[in-house]
């Protein structure tokens, strides 16, 4: 067996490999295949996996109500779809669409239907039914599939998590990451199957985490994410498929984490960033909803299901400015996304220790691919402006620079500060070259991201003013500034 870069097959093969306690598909032996076939044959036709599988294999011999109470019929179906990789299985005069190997002629219906041979929706998620000819070459419905591919697809759900009534399947162009997700979800699914059977339950409980947060949390547990990258180690991306093959509501949402985002997350696990980064992440977990009925005793302690920072990673780089303002500048969102959203309570004056230029700079390089020279210009400008505010105690300039909404106001504020600095015997705070590098595409042509650049300068200013003690002595200026900014944004 080998990976082929298709999510169904790769996740299925990774699951078989993990079930066999092997690390690579090349290590899987025929005896290992027999063991997982035995497990699937036994468990798929009983609870709780029978209910679990309805989301991915409806109307299959595992979940079809017509098969219930007919163990011989269920066993016959299981043997035909799971053991078709064996050499004695008849072949079609076609090749598998997944592997290029000879396709098997499996009787998916009754035994006399051997000539049918192709796979349909009950065997492969998100295909069409047997009578639908649309979307197939020459109107010839169904897909020719090899025995190994068919086995991998049947095992595939065990290497996924059920979340929100759908299946969460995670695939990567790095086979080690695909294996990590499949083995992690397999171990959890087998644990939940055992617990459900002991309790006599027909259903497996779903993970308490929402699917995107679950993806990030599971990714961060991978050994590769915690291991320091080496120069010859290839970057990788991750794609998640949140799918339902239900006849009432088939659905598919695709979430992608590009290599830039994963590279940034890997760096944040390094000792240099880890403590500060985890503090930022910790404040992004859902909070308990306001207790509207005071005195009411809660049955269970609150368990957050979503981390909003993790959720917002999937909107990068398009949402970069909002991400920077919310998590790095600690600016509260004006509208809550739900009653559990903690970001509406972010307040710079209370969370100033979470402001980190070091983390922000890595975000700019990794996520936005910002030139190193421009990042350095932003840092240097923030230092000069912070030193000016401290030396002149210019609270008015700090407030104005924080709250301005128009590009013209930015230029005026910096010109005035430059003049005051020179009048007090200081060097100019901002030179023409540095100003153009940070805020303009060319002379008098503002960059489209000038507001992001202003926020970045602010982050460095805030960090430095906090370090030298000015913000400690002028803590009220931040609260005044935040209030003024809120009023400006609402007008």
Number of C-alpha atoms within 10 A of each C-alpha: 17 14 18 13 15 14 21 24 24 27 32 29 30 32 32 31 25 22 22 19 13 16 16 19 19 11 12 20 13 8 10 17 20 13 14 19 21 15 12 18 20 13 15 21 22 15 18 22 25 19 17 23 24 20 22 26 25 22 18 23 24 27 24 16 12 12 18 14 9 10 11 10 16 22 16 15 23 23 14 18 24 25 21 24 18 12 10 8 15 17 20 19 10 17 17 20 14 18 17 12 16 18 29 28 25 27 20 23 14 10 12 9 12 14 15 14 21 24 25 21 21 24 22 21 20 19 18 19 15 13 9 14 14 12 12 13 10 8 10 12 20 23 22 26 28 28 26 25 25 27 25 22 23 24 25 25 27 28 31 26 25 24 19 16 13 24 25 25 27 29 24 22 15 14 17 16 22 26 28 25 25 31 24 18 23 24 16 17 22 14 12 18 22 14 15 18 16 9 9 11 13 16 16 21 16 15 14 13 17 16 25 22 20 21 23 18 14 14 21 16 13 16 12 14 19 16 12 13 15 7 7 6 7 9 14 17 17 20 18 20 20 23 23 25 24 21 16 7 9 14 14 15 10 12 17 17 19 17 16 20 22 22 18 17 21 18 23 21 18 16 10 12 15 16 12 17 19 14 12 20 14 11 18 21 21 20 18 14 12 9 9 7 7 7 7 8 7 8 6 6 7 11 12 14 17 21 24 20 19 18 17 16 20 17 14 17 16 10 12 18 16 16 19 19 18 20 22 22 27 24 21 19 18 12 9 13 12 10 12 17 20 21 24 18 14 18 18 22 16 13 14 18 15 19 23 21 21 13 18 19 18 18 23 19 15 18 18 15 12 14 10 11 11 16 20 13 17 24 20 18 22 24 21 18 25 26 18 20 20 18 12 11 14 14 15 13 17 22 18 17 20 19 20 18 14 10 14 10 14 19 14 11 16 18 15 12 19 19 15 17 19 13 11 10 9 12 13 16 24 17 12 9 11 16 17 17 17 23 25 18 14 10 11 10 10 16 17 11 14 17 18 17 19 19 20 27 25 25 25 27 24 25 21 23 21 19 12 12 12 18 19 12 9 14 15 12 16 21 16 11 20 20 12 16 18 14 11 12 11 7 5
